[in-house]
Amino acid sequence: MDLSYTPEEEAFRTKVRSWLAANAPKESPRTLDAMRAWQRKMQEGGLLGAAWPKEYGGAGLSEMEQAILNEEMARARAPQAVNQMAIWWVGPAIMKYGTEEQKKRFIPKILNCEEIWATGYSEPSSGSDMAAAKTRAERDGDFYVVNGQKVWTTLAHISDWYFVLVRTSTEGPKWAGLTLLLMDLKSPGVQIKPIRQIDGGAEFNEVFMTDVRVPVANRLGAEGQGWEIVSSALVNERSGIAGGIRADHSLEWIIATAKERGKTADPAVRQKIADLATKASIMRCAGLRALTDQLHDRMNPHLSAAMKLMGTSLVQEFSETGISLLGPYGALMDDEHAPFNGRWAKQYLGDRSMTIAGGTSEVQRNIVAQRVLGMPRR
Ligand SMILES: Cc1cc2nc3c(=O)[nH]c(=O)nc-3n(C[C@H](O)[C@H](O)[C@H](O)COP(=O)(O)OP(=O)(O)OC[C@H]3O[C@@H](n4cnc5c(N)ncnc54)[C@H](O)[C@@H]3O)c2cc1C
């Protein structure tokens, strides 16, 4: 394995670093308009969809340059794009399975943030068992008529489009009757209800669909190809979740918290921090392995499952350590006495969701057990 960069790649890194130093906001944008503006600025600076062709609004750069961009974004603490989900997996799925018209229609507006996307797989009675989705799409001429309910749809309340898994057939195995539709969330018959979270936010939603008409031209891939499309999108989602974990920041924050509490001489604290740093390094090496697969055009669903499993547990370990360093003050969140503006309390609550989103840890363990370790399916 060669971990060095070419002179051209180093020059690209320097260019990106100075662009970020000049343009990245110091704090995450808070309003939707500000979030869109930051994403547009990133696109204008050539920092988005770097590996996608220029004809669709991408920057036309290499996978390696994309990886350098990601590293530099993390290093500069630059806020993520608001349309991150579309960039991580909806866009790549449209690029892989879409028609030319679909690519031209959707990709540029994903990148310039004119259209935000949400993902609809989970239903009240099917989350881990996604193949059991019941939302029905019946063909009516040049349209599908969709009826059903999705749940836990992240950002549906601010989204324009829906990457939604529907059932077009009940024949054969349950996964074979699934199809992927690109649904306009402003269509008549769509109702979105936000769900209040434990940390006070309301980022995900229930989505009810009653006789929603979706043009057949907005079907992604063939009828019955939904399972394949979603499985490949999930590999990107899980790699994205794992790759989006900025363990270096967490490590810095843990060290800052230990210093602020005067606990850096405590051997138990030192051991814990060393343990976290070791796990963060393992995650980084796994990320480089995933990048190598990507550079060789190899899809590695098993590595993405293992990385998602380990990365999300690590995130929780960081916030549990942060809270325990603060003692009883760790419980304070929206309070003037809350240390670090209640950051650890908020993070602790928010991080609970990480081992569930994108497929639970139990499901990732099943994948690792069966596909990596070759253990029998129960
Ligand atoms: C922050 C967040 C964002 C999300 N965003 C979206 C989104 O945008 N779109 C979307 O469609 N969904 C989204 N989800 C939903 C998420 O994909 C599901 O919650 C997840 O797949 C689990 O499904 P479930 O909640 O129905 O739990 P269930 O599938 O009912 O699982 C319940 C419990 O049983 C365990 N379990 C289930 N099956 C097995 C098995 N075979 N072996 C061992 N244990 C098992 C699970 O691990 C879990 O502990 C989001 C979830 C979170 C937390």
The ligand as an SDF file (V2000), in Angstrom:
LIG
                    3D

 53 58  0  0  0  0  0  0  0  0999 V2000
  -31.0730    9.4120   12.7650 C   0  0  0  0  0  0  0  0  0  0  0  0
  -31.8610    8.4890   11.9100 C   0  0  0  0  0  0  0  0  0  0  0  0
  -32.1260    8.8560   10.6210 C   0  0  0  0  0  0  0  0  0  0  0  0
  -32.8880    8.0130    9.8030 C   0  0  0  0  0  0  0  0  0  0  0  0
  -33.1730    8.4320    8.5460 N   0  0  0  0  0  0  0  0  0  0  0  0
  -33.8970    7.6450    7.7370 C   0  0  0  0  0  0  0  0  0  0  0  0
  -34.2350    8.0920    6.4310 C   0  0  0  0  0  0  0  0  0  0  0  0
  -33.9100    9.2030    6.0220 O   0  0  0  0  0  0  0  0  0  0  0  0
  -34.9980    7.2870    5.6570 N   0  0  0  0  0  0  0  0  0  0  0  0
  -35.3940    6.0480    6.0790 C   0  0  0  0  0  0  0  0  0  0  0  0
  -36.0280    5.3480    5.3010 O   0  0  0  0  0  0  0  0  0  0  0  0
  -35.1070    5.6010    7.3270 N   0  0  0  0  0  0  0  0  0  0  0  0
  -34.3710    6.3730    8.1500 C   0  0  0  0  0  0  0  0  0  0  0  0
  -34.0720    5.9460    9.4260 N   0  0  0  0  0  0  0  0  0  0  0  0
  -34.6470    4.6930    9.8900 C   0  0  0  0  0  0  0  0  0  0  0  0
  -33.6290    3.5680   10.0510 C   0  0  0  0  0  0  0  0  0  0  0  0
  -33.1660    3.1170    8.8090 O   0  0  0  0  0  0  0  0  0  0  0  0
  -34.3450    2.4530   10.8160 C   0  0  0  0  0  0  0  0  0  0  0  0
  -34.6810    2.9680   12.1040 O   0  0  0  0  0  0  0  0  0  0  0  0
  -33.4710    1.2310   10.9840 C   0  0  0  0  0  0  0  0  0  0  0  0
  -33.2620    0.6050    9.7480 O   0  0  0  0  0  0  0  0  0  0  0  0
  -34.0890    0.2150   11.9610 C   0  0  0  0  0  0  0  0  0  0  0  0
  -35.4050   -0.0570   11.6410 O   0  0  0  0  0  0  0  0  0  0  0  0
  -36.5800    0.0210   12.7400 P   0  0  0  0  0  0  0  0  0  0  0  0
  -36.4530    1.3500   13.4230 O   0  0  0  0  0  0  0  0  0  0  0  0
  -37.8580   -0.3070   12.0760 O   0  0  0  0  0  0  0  0  0  0  0  0
  -36.2070   -1.0760   13.8000 O   0  0  0  0  0  0  0  0  0  0  0  0
  -36.4950   -2.6420   13.6880 P   0  0  0  0  0  0  0  0  0  0  0  0
  -36.0890   -3.1230   12.3420 O   0  0  0  0  0  0  0  0  0  0  0  0
  -37.8910   -2.8900   14.1220 O   0  0  0  0  0  0  0  0  0  0  0  0
  -35.4820   -3.2040   14.7550 O   0  0  0  0  0  0  0  0  0  0  0  0
  -35.7760   -3.2300   16.1590 C   0  0  0  0  0  0  0  0  0  0  0  0
  -34.6230   -3.9070   16.8610 C   0  0  0  0  0  0  0  0  0  0  0  0
  -34.5030   -5.2750   16.3900 O   0  0  0  0  0  0  0  0  0  0  0  0
  -33.1810   -5.5010   15.8930 C   0  0  0  0  0  0  0  0  0  0  0  0
  -33.2210   -6.3840   14.7240 N   0  0  0  0  0  0  0  0  0  0  0  0
  -34.0470   -6.2680   13.6560 C   0  0  0  0  0  0  0  0  0  0  0  0
  -33.7930   -7.2310   12.7480 N   0  0  0  0  0  0  0  0  0  0  0  0
  -32.7650   -7.9610   13.2550 C   0  0  0  0  0  0  0  0  0  0  0  0
  -32.0470   -9.0980   12.8000 C   0  0  0  0  0  0  0  0  0  0  0  0
  -32.3200   -9.6780   11.6130 N   0  0  0  0  0  0  0  0  0  0  0  0
  -31.0440   -9.5880   13.5750 N   0  0  0  0  0  0  0  0  0  0  0  0
  -30.7470   -9.0110   14.7820 C   0  0  0  0  0  0  0  0  0  0  0  0
  -31.4140   -7.9470   15.2760 N   0  0  0  0  0  0  0  0  0  0  0  0
  -32.4000   -7.4220   14.5230 C   0  0  0  0  0  0  0  0  0  0  0  0
  -32.6620   -4.1310   15.5000 C   0  0  0  0  0  0  0  0  0  0  0  0
  -31.2410   -4.0870   15.5050 O   0  0  0  0  0  0  0  0  0  0  0  0
  -33.2780   -3.2540   16.5700 C   0  0  0  0  0  0  0  0  0  0  0  0
  -32.4790   -3.2710   17.7360 O   0  0  0  0  0  0  0  0  0  0  0  0
  -33.3490    6.7570   10.2760 C   0  0  0  0  0  0  0  0  0  0  0  0
  -33.0730    6.3840   11.5900 C   0  0  0  0  0  0  0  0  0  0  0  0
  -32.3500    7.2330   12.4110 C   0  0  0  0  0  0  0  0  0  0  0  0
  -32.0780    6.8110   13.8080 C   0  0  0  0  0  0  0  0  0  0  0  0
  1  2  1  0
  2  3  1  0
  2 52  2  0
  3  4  2  0
  4  5  1  0
  4 50  1  0
  5  6  2  0
  6  7  1  0
  6 13  1  0
  7  8  2  0
  7  9  1  0
  9 10  1  0
 10 11  2  0
 10 12  1  0
 12 13  2  0
 13 14  1  0
 14 15  1  0
 14 50  1  0
 15 16  1  0
 16 17  1  0
 16 18  1  0
 18 19  1  0
 18 20  1  0
 20 21  1  0
 20 22  1  0
 22 23  1  0
 23 24  1  0
 24 25  2  0
 24 26  1  0
 24 27  1  0
 27 28  1  0
 28 29  2  0
 28 30  1  0
 28 31  1  0
 31 32  1  0
 32 33  1  0
 33 34  1  0
 33 48  1  0
 34 35  1  0
 35 36  1  0
 35 46  1  0
 36 37  1  0
 36 45  1  0
 37 38  2  0
 38 39  1  0
 39 40  1  0
 39 45  2  0
 40 41  1  0
 40 42  2  0
 42 43  1  0
 43 44  2  0
 44 45  1  0
 46 47  1  0
 46 48  1  0
 48 49  1  0
 50 51  2  0
 51 52  1  0
 52 53  1  0
M  END
$$$$
